[in-house]
Amino acid sequence: MGMSASQARFLSLTARKNNVEFHGQQINQQRTTLSNESANYYSELTNLAVPIPPSIDDYTKISYTFEDGAVNNTLTSLYPDKNNKSKYIVNYLQSWNDDYAIVPASSSMVETDNPKNPTKFSIGSQTLRKAGTAPAASDNDEYYNSLSASQQVDLLKNESYLLSMAQEKTGDNGNFYIRYIQNTTTGQYEPYLYAESELTQSQKYNHKNLGSIPCFSLGTTTKTQEVLNKSAFIEKDASGRFVAITIDDGIGTKAIPHNNLDEIEEYYRNTPFPKQQDYTKVITNYIPRNNQSAIDAYWANNAEPKQEDFNKQETNYIPRNNQDAIDEYLLTHLEPKQEDYTKTNTIPKNNQSEIDEYILTHPEPDKDDYKKYVTDTKLSSIFTAATAGGNGCYDHVLDTSYSNRSGCYKHVLAHMIDLEVETSQGSKTVAKSSAYPKSGIQTSIPGYTISILATDINNSNINSYNHTAEMLEISNALKNGYTPTGETQKVTIMAGDKTANASSPESDKLLSDYYIKNGGGTLKQKLMSNYYIDENGDIAKKTLRQKAIDLFYLCDHLSELGADIDADLVPAVVAFQNDMQNFTIFKEEEYEKDHEEWVKNTTLKEWNESETVPDVDAYTLAHQTWENGIPAYQEWYDEETITVPDVDAFNNAHDAWLNGAPEYKEWEDEENTTVPDTDAYNQALDNYKNAAPSYRTWDEYVEESLGTRTYKLKTTTSTDEDAYNNAMNQYNYDKAIYDQKIQEINSKIKIIQQQDKNLELKLKQLDTEENAIQTEMDAVKKVISKNVESSFKTFNA
């Protein structure tokens, strides 16, 4: 019975071993299949065509130009004339500089007397006046008042011409207001014009009656005109390139003035010429009384102070050398040596194979797996109730018809940045007056700060609807961190981990809305970004409080930053409203627990050897203690008294001596003098000249041949930007497809490699099982052999 059982056990083990070997063969077959797939992917990688960027040298075009005085002409097209094969029909574009043109200037902050019905406008202390109209007596027009009467007349005439130019430039036939600013380089006063239609728009003014109004000034502009269908001869050189063009202008008309000399002579005959002696005025001359005798007497009776008469005493301390004490210390306290300080380190016994097997089946916990987004209904309801709907502060920034849109959203942000409140208006909670203004609040960009006034809070609809107390909870949440109800994990509130240094290539992948590589990006882009560079030079996500401060700066400096309220501010405000209702919650305690367990299981735990190594810390401490005990030259025993010049006392006495001298400051005698009134005479003379008729009428015309003109053609080879940009766009598209393909193949190869590692691990397990079965089979064989031997011995007996 024992031998039968052993034989059955042996057969069972043999079957199990064959099954294990068959399973191993299947795994090897699967690994072979994976290897073939991986080889196919690598082959596909090598066969991919790498996109090549276009060279700008391959995209050029030839243009022909010629000059006609100050006018530059560029040929746009030419083709043979069907009626005259020796000629061409040409089109060309003319361009020239107009040095006396109306051009846009930077907007100005204009103040009005009444934003709802504005009638008076000023910039600083200067009142704007209508172009071509003299200012009122109360207006502070410094430049106009500095001119003579004749100059003022000329100025108003010139302004009428400027008015017509501005109307033509803008298409606005209404009035324009004007002011003059002195050019610091040339010293000339330059005019700046403001359209009345812009100034009278009440929505442009904020609660301080200030508004950003566009203006125009004199400058240089380039004008163009296209000339079409001109007949021309084209001259070519031996290579066939165009070198000269002759344009046939055909027949034109010439205007002849109508002479009105009789009318002019009649005016001068019947109108008397102004005389200088008819224009005089009386002035008062003041005659000073000379007090030289008093000055001479002062110099004679008050001697000038001398430096040598002003001295003071000082104590001069002399150090005593304590070298003996130092020498004694060094003799009795020997300097510590490194070799006298050692420590024993234990050396681990390596169990790396066990750790490797654990890591294969237990990957390291990833922080991203412990984050989630939640919407906190409590904060959402508070924030929505306080900022939107009937309260208006958020809705107004979206309303294009509202005048102070950016100022309205400043009210929202002011409630969120370190809000301090007190109950001072009955039951209403308002800003704490003693805590404001808050200045020097740092944005995420070094050197740029904001200031918050109490009026930024108290003048808001949020305050009017009594929501300031609720906003205090939101402000504290942004300042101190926020833990929603039912969550125990730490809330980072938009603050991400530092993932890359600003100079590393990973930063390009991290930032999609803000290109910050090598310090690039405008101030506007930095303020609107979700990321910033911290004090360590790392890229980090902004907290909601940082974003609120940066957005406040953007609202307060829209014009300076070159930002548009609809293209820049409104999208940033909408994004911030969404951010305020979405929080990133990081399950830190759960992550730390799992990560600690993983580290514990992947650490070499057995230590059974030791070695002696230098104890650097102990040596450093002993040596520092020895150095600190060395005496220093710090005792002062001897002193002496010395006399030095007292410069301050001398300067004070000398200044008093100078200031005591009399001056020519008394004016007592006066006389009246009649002198010519040049301004009045020039005004009368200008009026006389301006009233005289002139050759103004042109009403006769004759035809005459204008002939032909020949110009030398210049050949210019330039880059064909459109063709090059199209090629570059195609290259970028091809490169994106190529990169995507590479990424897809690498991802598939990575999956295959992981599958192969799993199969390899299973194969090792089967190998271990096969060895165990073989060992048991050997033991069963021995039992069977002993049973056979025992049976034969029995029969032999």
URNOR-V563331 format. One line per field, one symbol per residue. phi: phi as a letter, one per 20 degrees, with the letter a starting at -180 (. if undefined). psi: psi as a letter, one per 40 degrees, with the letter a starting at -180 (. if undefined). Layout:
phi=???
psi=???
//
This chain:
phi=.fffffffffffffffffffffffffffffffffffffffffffffefeffdffeffeccbdcdcbdcmeeeccfdabbfefebfedceccbdebbeeeccecfcffdeddcfbffbfcccbcmeeefcffncffffefedffffeeffffffffffffffffffffffemdeefcecbdcfffeeneedecdcfffefeeffedefemdbedfccbeadcedcbeddleebededefenefcbcddeemdcdcecfeedfffffffffedfefdffeccbdcddddfefdfffffffffecfffdffeccbdcededfdfdfffffffffecfffdffeccbddedfefdffffgffffdcffgdgffddbdcdefffgfffffeddmffnfefffeefeefdfffffffffffddlfccbeccmeeecffffecfedmffffdgnccccdefffdfeefgffemdfffffffffffednbdfgnddffdelmeeffdaffeeffffffeddbedglmfnegffffefecbeefeneecfffffffffffffffecgffemedfefdfggfffffgfgfdcceddffffffffffffffeddfdecbccbdcfefffffffffffffeffcfcdcdebbdcdcfefffffffffffffeffcfcdccebbececfefffffffffffffeffbfddcccccebfemccdceeddcdcfegffffffffffffffffffffgffffffffffffffffffffffffffffffffffffffgffffffffffffffff
psi=ddddddddddddddddddddddddddddddddddddddddddddddehhhhhiihdeegiihihiihgbehhhhhdiiiihdeheeiihihihiiihhegihiiiiiihhhidhddghehiihbehhiihhehiiideiggdddeeiidddddddddddddddddddddeeheaiiiiihhhheddeihhihihhddddehdeeiaeefiihhiiiihahihiihhhifhhihhhiadeeihdihhhheahaihihihhfdddddddddehihiideehiihihhhhihhfdddddddddehihiideehiihihhhhihhfdddddddddegihiideehiihiihihhfdddddddddegihhhddeeiihihhdddddddddddabddddddddeheeidgddddddddddeegfhhiihegbehhiihdeeiihifhhaehhehiihhidddddeiddddefeddddddddddddeihhiheheihhegehiihdiideiddddddhdehhehfeaiidddddeieiihaeeeihiiiiddddddddddddefdddefihdddddddddddddddeehhhhhgdddddddddddddeeihehheiiihihgdddddddddddddehiigehhdiiihihihgddddddddddddeehiigehhdiiihhhiigdddddddddddddeiiigehhehiiiiheaihhihhhhhhihgdddddddddddddddddddddddddddddddddddddddddddddddddddddddddddddddddddddddddddd.
//
